[in-house]
Amino acid sequence: MTVCMFPGQGAQRLGMGEGVFSRYPDRLRVADDILGYSLAELCREGPIEKLSQTQFTQPALYVVNALKYLAHREEAGSDPDYLLGHSVSEYVALFASGVLDFASGLRLVQKRGALMAEAREGGMAAVLGLEASAIEALLKAEGITDIFAANFNTPKQIVVSGRRQAVHEAEELFLKAGASHYKVLPVSGAFHTPIMEEARAEFSRFIAGFEFAAQSVPVISNVTARPHVDREIARRMIEQITAPVRWSESLRYLMAKGVAFADAVEIGPAGPPVVRPMFKRTELEAGPLDAADLAAEEAAADQAKAEMPEPPAPPEPPAPSEPIEPEPSEPLPQKMNGATHSLGRVTMDTLGSRAFCDLFGLSYPYVSGAMYQGIASTGLVIRMAKAGLLGVFGAAGLPLVETRQAIREIRAAIPEGASFGVNFIAHLNRPHLEDELTDLLIAEGVTIVEAAAFMEVTPALARYRAKGLERVNGAIRAKNRIIAKVSRPDVAAQFLAPAPEHVIEKLLAARTISPDEAEMLRGVPMADAICVEADSGGHTDQGMPFALIPPIVKLRDAAQVRFPDFGPLFVGAAGGIGTPEAAAAVLVLGADFIVTGSINQCTVEAGTSDAVKDMLEGINVYDTTYAPSGEMFELGSKVQVLKKGVFFPARAEKLVSLYRQHESLDEIDPKLRKQIEERYFGRSFEDVFADVAQVYGPAEIERAERSPKHRMSLVFKRYYRDTTEWALTGEMSRKVDFQIHCGPALGAFNQWVAGTELESWRNRHADTIGLQLLGETADLLSRRLSALVR
């Protein structure tokens, strides 16, 4: 009697598949078409960190193990008596038995891997030296309801799985109970436990579209540790996601059927065997199942089968349910931003404000802020929305037609009801741009905006707010929601108050709002949320969150009293957030949500050039500086930009210095003027102004003709515009002039992820960064809070 066994996750290694990929090129092409990337290249070149990510590991192991089996089958010339696959590799066993064709099996594994990769808050640990009964007794005695035995690999090698923090904290408990070894595994999900219920429910809907043929060779089920029953295979594979892997009992069953260790063949990546040693350990630690008990069990099963006229139809897949949230023993209730939890038990679900998530339709209180000219791209916003996070499209600096197209593209790609926002930037000197954007936002039904760079409430922004107001059961509710980015308490106070009366009167006089809308506008604050912007990339007042957040929280609390029937008002934090420590700090200060910016500019989805991303990938916290703002340098406004490897900050300062020292371009020393024309612009000031005249309206150009100082301003501003465009397009001949808005948060982030897969921007995605940052922040707060009460 023989068995072919296939190892699961943990068996992957670089170079696997060598030999079989070239032997079965047609199968490999099918795999690449399904997966959308070169599997051979991933297995050959890695990096190993990527190959070890669940969504990549599972398809890779399926393909490699399946092709290895085909090669083994050709060489052996006969089928084994049994097939057995560990966890995900049970699909390889089903393929080998003819239950699934190669492509169908891969599609199922790809979906399974993607769902399991989305799992957060989970962890697993290998426990050696304790039997299953001892582990179960220990968990019961200690009242631990968020850790489960997940993989019974051998009688004394068991993997436990559960809430991440609980798994980390349980090490001492297991070692005291007699475990000889306790090793936390590098996974993010509580695989093979009830915590994976949501993934199981989603997978059950997906698997319904596949056909399962009868087995040609018996496949041992991970769930039952017995051969699969043909009509129940789909159901068992759904259960497998939340059920433990009963591997050692499966091996004991095979031993009872006459399979010896010498007849057990492991088929998988080249290297040290993974599952075959488990056969020997199980043989030594427990031996085969009792033959009499097994015979009685099989007789009873045959009798039940004979008495069953027709198998019932599979039940409808249940709707997703919330993961089980454990009740900690002797909780120490604390309040953190409106969410009560127990010290030492902080989770992603208790970070920030749940009310903020509910109001804005999010899973977690995390926002990727707008980055101008579409750097916060449609792709970035779409990924955020699909992950239950809020992405804000970077509309600033884009023509309205592009913004309209982007809004429609985002809406078409995200799930119905998912949230997204659009940047609404202030235009101090060109208010008509605000009016045009307001018309577009209202016409397209955009209900969330991030208002940025406002020093006061403007008519256009007030009109946007007014058009979304309605009365519900006597209270005023806002459909159009505003997150106001501010860096000063006095500006925050304006947004926590109704629109100014003179603004409302102006709108009424222009008949752009109705008297009823004006009356409602007088009764609500201008914003639903204030985002306190500290030391960020781009426009910044260089503020410190520790000084800014507390007084603005106090202003919010006062506004909440002033508008008790309107609904909750929120305070968030942005600027400098690139690590769990930074996120934890602002949450402790009272932030209801966090907003990241600079770290998202160095992701796959960011709408800037690869050249910029390559430059940003390696910066440190000291590689940014402040430079004059191209739009408002006359007012002394500053932006934070990259200084490493570029001349832009120094050249921008030089232009401002010349502007302050001279009344016209003609006053500049001819030699210096020629240097600037050649090095900064690559053309004469006259040619620059000719281009400028094509962009600005006639009134602006007439003013420039009358005022040499204004003409100089417009010419110099063209440098700021060009440097941004060169960076966005990756114009390498002008690399030293790239204007790249960035804060030190990215430098801190780079240090945090150094040595991991995320070290390369090509592996960074805004949504996965956000979820990982939240997860690590929850872990950090749990550890710090636990330390405080010891």
VOGU-3710 file (C-alpha; in Angstrom, 3 decimals, decimal comma):
1> mtvcmfpgqg> 0,000/0,000/0,000  1,416/3,367/-0,999  0,556/7,016/-0,424  1,724/10,214/-2,138  1,845/13,170/0,257  2,091/16,849/-0,656  3,493/19,501/1,738  1,733/22,820/2,335  2,822/26,314/3,319  6,299/26,412/4,783
11> aqrlgmgegv> 7,722/24,128/2,093  8,235/26,947/-0,419  11,757/27,919/-1,348  13,537/29,800/-4,102  14,330/27,634/-7,107  11,399/25,298/-6,640  9,847/24,049/-9,833  13,154/23,876/-11,664  12,931/21,058/-14,182  9,165/20,564/-14,146
21> fsrypdrlrv> 8,374/24,068/-15,447  10,300/23,340/-18,649  8,883/19,810/-18,758  5,259/21,040/-18,740  5,324/24,421/-20,558  1,640/24,274/-21,540  0,553/23,877/-17,912  2,859/26,715/-16,920  1,300/28,999/-19,537  -2,151/28,159/-18,170
31> addilgysla> -0,941/29,038/-14,669  0,584/32,348/-15,787  -2,627/33,299/-17,607  -4,717/32,598/-14,521  -2,370/34,277/-12,049  -1,425/37,253/-14,191  2,300/36,973/-13,525  5,233/34,688/-14,341  5,223/31,931/-11,759  8,559/30,551/-12,935
41> elcregpiek> 10,179/33,966/-12,500  8,716/34,330/-9,004  9,943/30,894/-7,961  13,342/31,425/-9,530  14,081/35,030/-8,531  11,723/35,729/-5,651  12,289/37,606/-3,505  11,587/34,927/-0,916  9,564/37,439/1,110  7,103/37,732/-1,758
51> lsqtqftqpa> 7,066/34,016/-2,448  6,248/33,486/1,238  3,180/35,724/1,151  0,056/33,605/1,385  -1,514/34,863/-1,837  1,639/33,865/-3,754  2,704/30,820/-1,738  -0,493/28,844/-2,170  -0,736/29,051/-5,996  3,011/28,431/-6,315
61> lyvvnalkyl> 2,912/25,297/-4,161  -0,160/24,011/-5,983  1,491/24,348/-9,403  4,885/22,993/-8,356  3,428/20,045/-6,431  0,951/19,234/-9,204  3,639/19,227/-11,913  5,941/17,211/-9,667  3,166/14,644/-9,292  2,718/14,409/-13,076
71> ahreeagsdp> 6,433/13,733/-13,418  6,331/11,166/-10,599  3,308/9,456/-12,123  5,022/9,158/-15,499  8,130/7,699/-13,911  6,305/5,337/-11,522  3,914/4,110/-14,183  1,069/3,549/-11,716  -1,199/5,358/-9,281  -0,650/5,254/-5,513
81> dyllghsvse> -3,265/3,686/-3,272  -3,938/6,940/-1,402  -3,321/10,661/-1,779  -2,876/13,153/1,047  -2,140/16,896/0,923  -1,405/19,189/3,855  -3,814/22,149/4,019  -3,660/23,975/0,660  -2,017/20,945/-0,947  -5,162/18,930/-0,446
91> yvalfasgvl> -6,115/20,582/-3,751  -3,057/18,953/-5,328  -4,306/15,600/-4,068  -7,731/16,294/-5,578  -6,084/17,192/-8,897  -3,990/14,019/-8,781  -7,152/11,988/-8,193  -8,957/13,557/-11,139  -11,511/15,391/-8,981  -10,384/18,778/-10,338
101> dfasglrlvq> -8,680/19,698/-13,582  -5,424/21,654/-13,303  -6,909/25,093/-14,078  -9,931/24,698/-11,779  -7,730/23,618/-8,913  -5,465/26,626/-9,424  -8,371/29,060/-9,546  -9,706/27,683/-6,271  -6,289/27,891/-4,655  -5,756/31,424/-5,956
111> krgalmaear> -9,048/32,545/-4,406  -8,343/30,688/-1,179  -4,904/32,283/-0,914  -6,262/35,759/-1,595  -8,962/35,406/1,068  -6,529/34,055/3,621  -4,045/36,839/2,820  -6,712/39,381/3,705  -6,965/37,942/7,203  -5,559/40,289/9,824
121> eggmaavlgl> -5,255/40,246/13,562  -4,299/36,564/13,530  -1,263/34,516/14,391  -0,032/30,928/14,693  2,578/29,144/16,783  4,111/25,677/16,685  3,943/23,801/20,001  6,156/20,769/20,604  5,931/18,313/23,470  2,243/18,561/24,360
131> easaieallk> -0,478/16,253/23,083  -3,759/17,561/21,762  -5,679/16,587/24,874  -3,221/18,507/27,067  -3,481/21,606/24,884  -7,265/21,524/24,882  -7,341/21,033/28,644  -4,943/23,940/29,134  -6,985/26,304/26,969  -10,157/25,330/28,793
141> aegitdifaa> -8,624/25,617/32,254  -7,236/29,092/31,511  -10,471/30,285/29,923  -8,710/31,077/26,642  -11,329/31,354/23,923  -9,295/33,047/21,205  -6,665/30,347/20,606  -7,417/27,032/18,901  -5,514/23,894/17,964  -5,260/24,294/14,181
151> nfntpkqivv> -2,786/21,764/12,776  -2,336/18,332/14,384  0,885/17,517/12,544  2,016/14,726/14,872  0,650/13,662/18,250  3,166/16,002/19,933  3,669/18,643/17,257  0,623/20,867/17,123  0,148/24,339/15,692  -2,150/26,680/17,602
161> sgrrqavhea> -3,878/29,578/15,898  -5,872/32,577/17,041  -5,819/36,267/17,809  -2,320/37,575/17,190  -1,753/39,164/20,571  -3,179/36,148/22,383  -0,840/33,814/20,492  2,177/35,940/21,399  1,170/36,166/25,052  0,522/32,422/25,415
171> eelflkagas> 4,158/31,334/25,043  4,955/31,371/28,756  1,724/29,534/29,553  2,480/26,666/27,154  6,091/26,355/28,247  5,057/26,166/31,906  2,559/23,448/30,982  5,366/21,277/29,640  5,859/22,295/26,018  9,464/21,847/24,956
181> hykvlpvsga> 9,220/24,415/22,208  6,915/27,325/21,293  7,618/29,206/18,052  5,434/31,987/16,681  5,082/31,572/12,918  5,355/34,441/10,384  1,689/34,533/9,340  -0,986/37,212/9,717  -4,108/35,054/9,836  -5,698/32,739/12,362
191> fhtpimeear> -5,884/29,961/9,770  -7,988/26,844/10,357  -10,018/28,431/13,180  -13,515/29,890/13,524  -11,916/33,331/13,218  -11,660/32,635/9,473  -15,449/32,402/9,171  -15,748/35,420/6,891  -13,208/33,956/4,459  -14,976/30,575/4,633
201> aefsrfiagf> -18,332/32,156/3,773  -16,864/34,089/0,838  -15,080/30,975/-0,429  -18,284/28,965/-0,218  -19,885/31,328/-2,717  -16,896/31,086/-5,043  -16,589/27,308/-4,976  -20,237/26,889/-5,943  -19,287/27,535/-9,574  -16,988/24,498/-9,849
211> efaaqsvpvi> -17,633/20,868/-10,734  -16,072/18,047/-8,684  -15,614/14,666/-10,376  -15,434/11,306/-8,617  -12,072/10,262/-7,153  -9,940/7,847/-9,107  -7,681/7,405/-6,074  -8,939/7,914/-2,499  -7,967/11,312/-1,091  -7,746/11,630/2,692
221> snvtarphvd> -9,663/14,673/3,954  -7,895/17,127/6,270  -11,228/17,718/8,008  -12,295/14,136/8,722  -8,943/12,282/8,531  -10,807/9,741/6,408  -11,211/9,279/2,657  -13,357/11,906/1,001  -16,932/11,015/0,075  -17,425/12,187/-3,519
231> reiarrmieq> -20,676/14,040/-2,984  -19,287/15,894/0,038  -15,925/17,055/-1,326  -16,949/20,669/-1,997  -18,484/20,946/1,462  -15,380/19,565/3,144  -13,107/21,955/1,260  -15,223/24,869/2,470  -15,002/23,542/6,031  -11,245/23,137/5,691
241> itapvrwses> -10,725/26,913/5,992  -12,038/27,016/9,567  -11,488/23,388/10,622  -8,197/22,055/12,026  -5,895/19,967/9,830  -6,072/16,461/11,296  -2,796/15,341/9,733  -1,503/12,941/12,363  -4,840/11,138/12,549  -4,824/10,907/8,736
251> lrylmakgva> -1,409/9,245/8,949  -2,616/6,876/11,671  -5,576/5,955/9,431  -3,182/5,122/6,586  -1,024/3,045/8,915  -4,107/1,093/9,928  -4,762/0,476/6,244  -1,325/-1,030/5,815  0,740/1,922/4,593  4,265/1,747/6,007
261> fadaveigpa> 6,742/4,588/6,356  8,809/3,125/3,512  5,763/3,353/1,235  5,061/7,024/1,968  6,333/9,275/-0,835  6,614/13,051/-0,364  6,172/15,049/-3,550  7,019/18,736/-3,338  9,772/21,325/-3,692  13,309/19,986/-3,696
271> gppvvrpmfk> 15,027/20,131/-0,351  14,643/18,578/3,072  11,355/16,647/3,381  8,582/18,345/5,325  5,660/15,964/5,787  7,348/12,566/5,485  9,176/12,981/8,827  5,762/13,569/10,391  4,833/10,037/9,303  7,784/8,588/11,241
281> rteleagpld> 7,111/10,783/14,297  3,451/9,774/14,333  4,409/6,137/13,948  6,742/6,391/16,956  4,485/8,550/19,141  1,119/6,852/18,547  1,132/4,163/15,866  -1,882/3,191/13,748  -5,518/3,643/14,716  -7,032/0,638/16,465
291> aadlaaeeaa> -8,072/-1,803/13,725  -11,199/-2,979/15,555  -12,403/0,568/16,228  -11,789/1,521/12,612  -13,645/-1,540/11,318  -16,617/-0,735/13,532  -16,589/2,881/12,371  -16,554/1,872/8,697  -19,335/-0,663/9,200  -21,508/1,980/10,828
301> adqakaempe> -20,775/4,385/7,967  -21,712/1,745/5,377  -24,953/1,028/7,210  -25,849/4,729/7,386  -25,069/5,124/3,697  -27,316/2,205/2,781  -30,205/3,712/4,740  -29,860/7,135/3,175  -32,087/7,337/0,061  -30,726/10,531/-1,427
311> ppappeppap> -28,175/12,972/-0,106  -29,675/16,344/0,806  -28,769/19,342/-1,296  -25,901/21,345/0,104  -27,131/24,188/2,297  -27,005/27,737/1,025  -23,725/29,394/1,927  -24,280/31,455/5,054  -23,825/35,201/5,009  -20,525/36,445/6,347
321> sepiepepse> -20,510/36,972/10,056  -18,293/38,968/12,328  -15,255/37,098/13,653  -15,619/35,841/17,177  -14,427/38,474/19,602  -13,189/36,884/22,813  -14,253/38,000/26,248  -11,061/38,643/28,198  -10,985/37,536/31,781  -11,033/40,252/34,444
331> plpqkmngat> -11,067/43,140/31,948  -9,729/46,524/32,921  -12,056/48,787/30,921  -10,477/51,884/29,452  -11,677/54,490/27,008  -9,665/55,224/23,896  -11,263/57,584/21,383  -14,772/56,361/22,050  -14,036/52,627/21,906  -14,026/50,692/25,160
341> hslgrvtmdt> -11,603/47,815/25,313  -9,439/46,041/27,821  -5,900/46,975/28,599  -3,562/44,653/26,750  -6,281/43,689/24,241  -6,140/46,452/21,658  -7,195/45,266/18,195  -7,580/46,945/14,833  -11,321/47,093/15,519  -10,805/49,171/18,678
351> lgsrafcdlf> -8,344/51,654/17,216  -9,657/55,175/16,788  -13,368/55,812/16,502  -15,874/53,223/15,353  -18,399/56,042/14,905  -16,054/57,664/12,374  -15,920/54,383/10,449  -19,706/54,076/10,499  -20,271/57,649/9,321  -17,805/57,387/6,441
361> glsypyvsga> -18,572/53,755/5,561  -15,187/52,252/6,473  -13,867/49,108/8,101  -11,029/50,915/9,854  -10,282/54,577/10,728  -7,545/54,994/8,145  -7,344/57,503/5,292  -4,828/57,922/2,488  -4,730/61,661/1,935  -4,827/63,446/-1,384
371> myqgiastgl> -1,579/64,063/-3,233  -1,912/66,636/-5,979  -2,049/66,116/-9,740  -3,294/62,587/-9,382  -0,367/61,229/-7,382  -3,163/59,948/-5,165  -4,359/58,087/-8,239  -7,544/56,313/-9,178  -5,761/52,977/-8,721  -4,713/53,946/-5,207
381> virmakagll> -8,220/55,089/-4,260  -9,783/51,948/-5,723  -7,503/49,644/-3,723  -8,246/51,579/-0,546  -12,008/51,378/-1,115  -11,892/47,646/-1,752  -10,001/47,207/1,534  -12,591/49,166/3,523  -10,284/52,171/3,897  -10,786/55,733/2,672
391> gvfgaaglpl> -8,726/56,974/-0,243  -8,870/60,600/-1,404  -8,232/61,292/-5,074  -5,604/63,991/-5,743  -7,664/66,376/-7,876  -5,588/69,468/-7,126  -3,849/70,784/-10,226  -5,812/68,599/-12,651  -8,232/69,840/-15,337  -11,876/69,282/-14,465
401> vetrqairei> -12,310/66,836/-17,312  -9,640/64,580/-15,796  -11,195/64,829/-12,363  -14,616/63,919/-13,759  -13,158/60,946/-15,592  -11,350/59,829/-12,443  -14,503/60,014/-10,318  -16,392/57,865/-12,790  -13,525/55,389/-13,086  -13,338/54,986/-9,314
411> raaipegasf> -17,069/54,575/-8,908  -17,235/51,940/-11,649  -14,427/49,880/-10,074  -15,304/49,842/-6,382  -18,019/47,793/-4,648  -21,414/49,417/-4,380  -21,581/51,503/-1,235  -17,801/51,689/-0,805  -16,471/55,118/0,127  -13,965/57,405/-1,546
421> gvnfiahlnr> -13,141/61,099/-1,392  -11,912/63,879/-3,657  -9,463/66,631/-2,793  -11,003/70,130/-2,611  -8,098/72,577/-2,497  -8,408/76,285/-1,800  -7,612/78,775/-4,586  -6,892/82,066/-2,891  -6,341/83,994/-6,119  -8,621/82,030/-8,437
431> phledeltdl> -11,903/81,374/-6,601  -13,646/80,494/-9,854  -11,726/77,178/-9,792  -13,400/76,361/-6,478  -16,818/77,124/-7,971  -16,149/74,919/-10,985  -15,037/72,043/-8,777  -18,113/72,442/-6,579  -20,361/72,186/-9,639  -18,554/69,019/-10,682
441> liaegvtive> -18,697/67,391/-7,244  -22,424/68,061/-6,907  -23,145/66,864/-10,447  -21,169/63,645/-9,917  -22,654/62,966/-6,487  -19,336/63,012/-4,614  -20,218/62,996/-0,915  -16,777/63,138/0,735  -14,153/65,837/0,211  -10,844/66,612/1,854
451> aaafmevtpa> -10,703/70,407/2,132  -7,071/71,519/2,114  -5,123/74,797/2,251  -8,137/76,809/3,441  -7,439/79,698/5,780  -11,122/80,592/5,873  -14,417/79,133/4,707  -15,129/80,175/1,118  -18,468/80,507/-0,710  -17,772/77,525/-2,970
461> laryrakgle> -17,063/75,190/-0,052  -20,103/76,467/1,850  -22,268/75,856/-1,233  -21,012/72,279/-1,448  -21,963/71,780/2,204  -25,383/73,401/1,768  -26,371/71,219/-1,187  -26,109/68,100/0,935  -28,180/69,238/3,907  -31,598/67,846/4,774
471> rvngairakn> -33,935/67,653/7,736  -34,503/64,221/9,240  -36,924/63,924/12,148  -36,342/67,542/13,085  -32,544/67,314/12,972  -30,261/68,546/10,204  -28,157/65,915/8,476  -25,325/66,401/5,988  -25,033/64,274/2,892  -21,909/66,053/1,659
481> riiakvsrpd> -19,216/65,407/4,229  -16,106/67,520/4,697  -12,803/66,495/6,261  -10,968/69,771/6,822  -7,171/69,598/6,897  -5,852/72,301/9,221  -2,640/73,122/11,028  -3,904/75,920/13,253  -6,569/75,918/15,984  -8,099/79,178/14,703
491> vaaqflapap> -8,738/77,609/11,304  -10,119/74,489/12,981  -12,528/76,708/14,932  -13,935/78,081/11,659  -14,700/74,594/10,388  -16,259/73,612/13,710  -18,693/76,528/13,345  -21,420/77,299/10,800  -20,496/79,029/7,570  -19,855/82,765/8,146
501> ehviekllaa> -22,956/84,908/7,752  -21,384/87,096/5,057  -20,653/83,963/3,010  -24,235/82,745/3,383  -25,590/86,178/2,373  -23,340/86,176/-0,684  -24,660/82,774/-1,755  -28,234/83,900/-1,227  -27,662/87,063/-3,244  -26,226/84,997/-6,070
511> rtispdeaem> -29,200/82,590/-5,762  -26,855/79,625/-5,652  -28,536/78,295/-2,492  -32,138/78,472/-1,363  -33,377/80,236/1,780  -34,054/76,818/3,333  -30,524/75,668/2,544  -29,187/78,893/4,044  -31,155/78,323/7,221  -29,840/74,783/7,573
521> lrgvpmadai> -26,319/75,988/6,831  -26,564/78,300/9,816  -27,331/75,340/12,081  -24,485/72,951/11,358  -20,673/72,994/11,530  -18,847/73,293/8,232  -16,934/70,040/8,703  -17,682/66,587/10,018  -14,040/65,954/10,796  -10,928/67,988/11,416
531> cveadsgght> -7,630/66,503/10,298  -4,765/68,035/12,244  -1,891/68,305/9,779  1,511/68,424/11,426  4,923/68,082/9,788  3,773/66,731/6,442  4,948/66,690/2,863  3,914/69,559/0,625  2,180/72,534/2,235  2,833/72,503/5,963
541> dqgmpfalip> 3,160/74,843/8,909  5,759/72,512/10,444  3,531/71,964/13,471  3,972/69,365/16,198  1,052/66,972/16,755  1,705/66,956/20,516  1,004/70,699/20,614  -1,738/70,840/17,971  -4,015/67,899/18,687  -5,010/68,594/22,326
551> pivklrdaaq> -6,357/72,139/21,783  -8,178/71,094/18,621  -9,743/68,141/20,455  -10,925/70,661/23,039  -12,443/72,824/20,295  -14,177/69,753/18,889  -15,620/68,871/22,284  -17,029/72,383/22,633  -18,532/72,202/19,131  -20,100/68,867/19,983
561> vrfpdfgplf> -21,933/70,558/22,837  -22,967/73,385/20,530  -24,435/70,986/17,950  -25,809/68,120/20,062  -28,333/66,973/17,449  -26,080/67,069/14,425  -24,055/63,958/15,135  -20,519/63,192/16,246  -17,604/65,365/15,153  -14,139/63,896/14,766
571> vgaaggigtp> -10,485/64,847/15,001  -7,855/63,004/12,982  -4,106/63,320/12,591  -1,834/63,611/9,560  1,814/64,395/9,034  4,742/62,345/10,249  2,814/59,074/10,415  4,909/56,327/8,881  5,421/53,848/11,726  3,282/52,088/14,346
581> eaaaavlvlg> 4,888/54,236/17,039  3,772/57,452/15,328  0,250/56,139/14,758  -0,007/54,972/18,360  1,161/58,360/19,624  -1,534/60,374/17,834  -4,234/57,883/18,816  -3,258/58,237/22,459  -3,394/62,016/22,011  -7,046/61,624/21,037
591> adfivtgsin> -7,128/61,194/17,270  -10,218/59,389/15,990  -8,554/58,473/12,703  -5,180/58,711/11,026  -4,241/60,043/7,594  -1,086/59,044/5,748  0,412/60,808/2,763  4,124/60,621/2,029  4,335/56,865/2,543  1,703/56,334/-0,153
601> qctveagtsd> 3,696/58,296/-2,725  6,218/55,470/-2,815  3,764/52,691/-3,759  2,926/50,845/-6,934  -0,351/52,765/-7,313  1,015/56,279/-6,769  0,609/58,397/-9,909  4,182/59,598/-10,131  7,182/58,330/-12,037  9,223/55,261/-11,233
611> avkdmlegin> 12,247/57,566/-11,081  10,686/59,453/-8,163  9,781/56,226/-6,399  13,317/54,927/-6,814  14,618/58,122/-5,187  12,119/57,998/-2,331  12,603/54,310/-1,566  15,954/54,876/0,120  15,539/58,198/1,928  15,943/58,690/5,647
621> vydttyapsg> 14,201/61,055/8,061  16,759/63,803/7,447  16,455/63,835/3,654  13,647/66,413/3,369  13,644/70,178/3,745  11,454/73,244/3,292  11,286/75,202/0,064  9,131/78,105/-1,167  5,676/77,212/-2,427  5,309/77,742/-6,138
631> emfelgskvq> 1,757/79,017/-5,821  2,235/81,337/-2,864  5,921/82,160/-2,473  5,054/85,894/-2,380  3,323/85,221/0,951  6,239/83,246/2,348  4,402/79,931/2,105  6,582/76,802/2,332  6,335/73,220/1,151  8,315/70,248/2,434
641> vlkkgvffpa> 10,226/68,510/-0,331  12,918/65,946/-0,976  16,443/67,406/-0,770  18,519/64,258/-1,279  19,958/64,143/-4,790  18,259/67,305/-6,120  18,978/71,028/-6,482  15,341/72,115/-6,397  15,223/73,451/-2,808  18,299/75,648/-3,313
651> raeklvslyr> 17,167/76,886/-6,725  13,655/77,610/-5,472  15,097/79,704/-2,642  17,321/81,543/-5,117  14,357/82,580/-7,251  12,483/83,885/-4,227  15,552/85,821/-3,149  15,790/87,432/-6,569  12,074/88,239/-6,511  12,459/90,052/-3,201
661> qhesldeidp> 15,589/91,936/-4,278  14,403/93,180/-7,669  11,395/94,886/-9,177  11,766/93,345/-12,614  13,599/90,677/-14,556  15,670/93,353/-16,259  17,255/94,354/-12,934  18,906/90,956/-12,499  22,638/90,901/-13,236  23,024/89,768/-16,874
671> klrkqieery> 25,540/87,049/-16,039  23,338/85,641/-13,258  20,287/85,961/-15,459  21,928/83,880/-18,180  22,909/81,183/-15,674  19,329/80,935/-14,406  17,869/80,881/-17,890  20,199/78,094/-18,945  20,332/75,986/-15,771  16,882/76,465/-14,294
681> fgrsfedvfa> 14,676/76,931/-17,343  16,717/75,815/-20,326  15,441/78,854/-22,267  15,158/82,624/-22,033  12,804/84,483/-19,717  11,016/85,813/-22,846  10,326/82,289/-24,079  9,107/81,299/-20,622  6,689/84,220/-20,515  5,400/83,366/-23,975
691> dvaqvygpae> 4,466/79,913/-22,644  2,951/81,427/-19,519  0,747/83,661/-21,651  -0,833/80,509/-23,117  -1,883/79,299/-19,664  -3,155/82,349/-17,783  -6,205/84,374/-18,760  -6,036/87,753/-20,533  -6,554/89,719/-17,313  -3,544/88,074/-15,686
701> ieraerspkh> -1,333/88,729/-18,705  -2,484/92,352/-18,958  -1,558/92,785/-15,310  1,870/91,316/-16,031  2,363/93,752/-18,909  1,583/96,635/-16,555  3,596/95,314/-13,603  7,170/94,026/-14,221  7,168/92,601/-10,708  4,111/90,496/-11,484
711> rmslvfkryy> 5,664/89,427/-14,773  8,713/88,211/-12,828  6,411/86,301/-10,454  4,680/84,484/-13,315  7,981/83,586/-14,959  9,452/82,242/-11,728  6,310/80,266/-10,950  6,800/78,451/-14,231  9,946/76,883/-12,780  7,908/75,419/-9,927
721> rdttewaltg> 5,369/74,096/-12,384  8,022/72,585/-14,645  9,884/70,913/-11,772  6,698/69,206/-10,689  5,953/68,034/-14,231  9,502/66,737/-14,725  9,189/64,677/-11,546  5,763/63,296/-12,433  6,873/62,221/-15,897  10,345/61,085/-14,844
731> emsrkvdfqi> 12,223/63,459/-17,155  15,679/62,145/-16,271  17,548/64,949/-18,021  16,052/67,273/-15,380  16,340/64,923/-12,415  18,291/67,421/-10,307  15,345/69,826/-10,593  12,648/67,364/-9,492  10,195/68,947/-7,055  8,995/66,059/-4,900
741> hcgpalgafn> 6,692/66,873/-2,007  7,572/64,556/0,869  7,777/64,547/4,645  10,050/62,678/7,069  7,349/60,054/7,634  8,579/58,236/4,535  12,115/58,131/5,888  10,807/56,608/9,117  8,704/54,140/7,135  11,725/53,099/5,070
751> qwvagteles> 13,633/52,326/8,256  10,671/50,371/9,656  10,394/48,085/6,622  14,131/47,753/5,935  15,072/44,128/5,375  11,503/43,089/4,598  9,659/42,626/1,337  8,337/46,180/1,638  11,837/47,567/1,350  11,215/47,749/-2,398
761> wrnrhadtig> 8,484/50,140/-3,494  7,521/47,620/-6,156  6,039/45,492/-3,372  4,281/48,373/-1,631  0,536/48,860/-2,012  -1,304/51,619/-0,200  -4,017/49,358/1,212  -1,676/46,634/2,477  0,583/49,279/4,014  -2,436/50,738/5,788
771> lqllgetadl> -3,640/47,420/7,137  -0,156/46,387/8,248  0,378/49,744/9,942  -2,922/49,404/11,808  -2,197/45,831/12,829  1,262/46,663/14,148  -0,117/49,748/15,916  -2,681/47,596/17,717  0,053/45,169/18,747  2,259/47,997/19,968
781> lsrrlsalvr> -0,503/49,579/22,039  -1,369/46,202/23,512  2,188/45,673/24,669  2,598/49,190/26,033  -0,744/49,206/27,832  -0,067/45,788/29,309  3,277/47,033/30,620  1,593/49,995/32,308  -0,603/47,828/34,552  1,967/45,229/35,568
//
